[in-house]
Amino acid sequence: MSQLPPAFAAGGVAVVTGAASGIGHAVASRLLGLGLKVALADLAGEMLDQAAHRLAGIGEVFAVATDVSSRPQVEALRDAVVSRWGPVSVLLNNAATGANPGMPWAQPRGSICSAST
């Protein structure tokens, strides 16, 4: 079995956006299993609260309500995590912000994700 990079060492700090469900939740669970402390970032609400409760049984979590389409909220996420745990070694930007989920290459012209043609 190959050794993971040092960023994944037990005791490190990870931030996972979109952590309340799906891929983000699964990755957060795996990182906790490796011994990392994980900040769970997702929209405020019951899903984030439930995810934090479930994942707290695996390791140290910190739920931070964050709308990743808001730069001030993302900066507040960064500041909260660094203030609580120190430098972040793993960042998974998993949360979706597209205007039309499931069609990432077909964003409206002028949006953040629009591709030039």
Order of alpha helices (4+ residues) and beta strands (2+ residues): beta-alpha-beta-alpha-beta-alpha-beta
